[in-house]
Amino acid sequence: MTDTAKETISGADMLIADGVVKKIDLEGKMDPKSATRVIDCSKHVVIPGLVNTHHHFFQTMTRNHPTVQNAELFDWLRFLYNVWKNIDSEGVYYSSLLAMGELLKTGCTLTTDHHYLYPRGFDGDLMAIQFEAADKLGIRFSPTRGSMSLSEKDGGL
């Protein structure tokens, strides 16, 4: 449904089956007897799930690190890269659960993660671990492999 006028619709009925909106009756005349469950949302606002297009889930583990709370971006990154460089599958799994859980709690139903930490010597599939976390929570997940192309001597990190 596209609403270019940004109008508010009151008194409508919505049929949801298998997690998908199947029908919206703008006049509110759907037969409630055909429903498995009726939820009265008359005092609530119903909006579509939000979409998050940029995240770095692993960073949730260190967002409150006191050493860099007020640091400039590059100082923050330089310090935290030394923390992140040894991330393991458990760190990826639990940081993904935390980040995705927070997103779900605030209305996001589809997210991506620009994961760019691939430690030397790690032979596991880090994206598969993230998919496992997404499946556990029931969030839609479309990952992106992030990358860093400049070394520190070339102005990168």
Backbone hydrogen bonds, N-H to C=O, Kabsch-Sander energy under -0.5 kcal/mol:
donor,donor_aa,acceptor,acceptor_aa,energy
3,D,1,M,-0.5
4,T,2,T,-0.5
6,K,3,D,-1.4
10,S,8,T,-0.5
13,D,25,D,-2.5
15,L,23,K,-3.0
16,I,14,M,-0.6
17,A,20,V,-2.5
20,V,17,A,-1.6
22,K,15,L,-2.9
22,K,20,V,-0.6
23,K,15,L,-1.5
25,D,13,D,-2.6
26,L,24,I,-0.8
28,G,25,D,-1.5
34,S,31,D,-1.3
35,A,32,P,-1.3
40,D,38,V,-0.5
41,C,39,I,-0.9
44,H,41,C,-2.2
47,I,45,V,-0.5
50,L,107,G,-3.1
52,N,110,L,-2.7
53,T,51,V,-0.6
59,Q,56,H,-1.7
60,T,57,F,-2.2
61,M,58,F,-1.4
62,T,59,Q,-1.1
63,R,60,T,-0.5
65,H,62,T,-1.8
68,V,65,H,-1.2
69,Q,66,P,-0.9
71,A,68,V,-1.2
76,W,72,E,-2.9
77,L,73,L,-2.9
78,R,74,F,-2.6
79,F,75,D,-2.1
80,L,76,W,-2.5
81,Y,77,L,-2.6
82,N,78,R,-0.8
82,N,79,F,-0.7
83,V,79,F,-0.5
83,V,80,L,-0.8
84,W,80,L,-3.1
85,K,81,Y,-2.2
86,N,83,V,-0.7
87,I,84,W,-2.2
92,V,88,D,-2.2
93,Y,89,S,-2.6
94,Y,90,E,-2.6
95,S,91,G,-2.0
96,S,92,V,-1.9
97,L,93,Y,-2.4
98,L,94,Y,-2.3
99,A,95,S,-2.6
100,M,96,S,-2.8
101,G,97,L,-2.5
102,E,98,L,-2.3
103,L,99,A,-2.0
104,L,100,M,-2.7
105,K,101,G,-2.3
106,T,102,E,-1.0
106,T,103,L,-0.7
107,G,104,L,-1.8
108,C,103,L,-2.7
109,T,50,L,-2.6
110,L,50,L,-1.3
111,T,140,R,-2.0
112,T,52,N,-0.8
114,H,55,H,-3.1
115,H,113,D,-1.5
115,H,144,T,-1.4
116,Y,114,H,-0.5
118,Y,116,Y,-0.8
122,F,119,P,-1.9
123,D,121,G,-0.6
126,L,124,G,-0.9
129,I,125,D,-1.5
130,Q,126,L,-1.7
131,F,127,M,-2.5
132,E,128,A,-2.0
133,A,129,I,-1.8
134,A,130,Q,-2.5
135,D,131,F,-2.8
136,K,132,E,-2.0
137,L,133,A,-1.6
138,G,134,A,-2.2
139,I,134,A,-1.4
140,R,109,T,-2.2
142,S,111,T,-2.6
144,T,113,D,-2.4
146,G,115,H,-1.9
146,G,144,T,-0.9
154,D,151,S,-0.7
155,G,152,E,-1.6
156,G,151,S,-2.9
157,L,150,L,-0.9
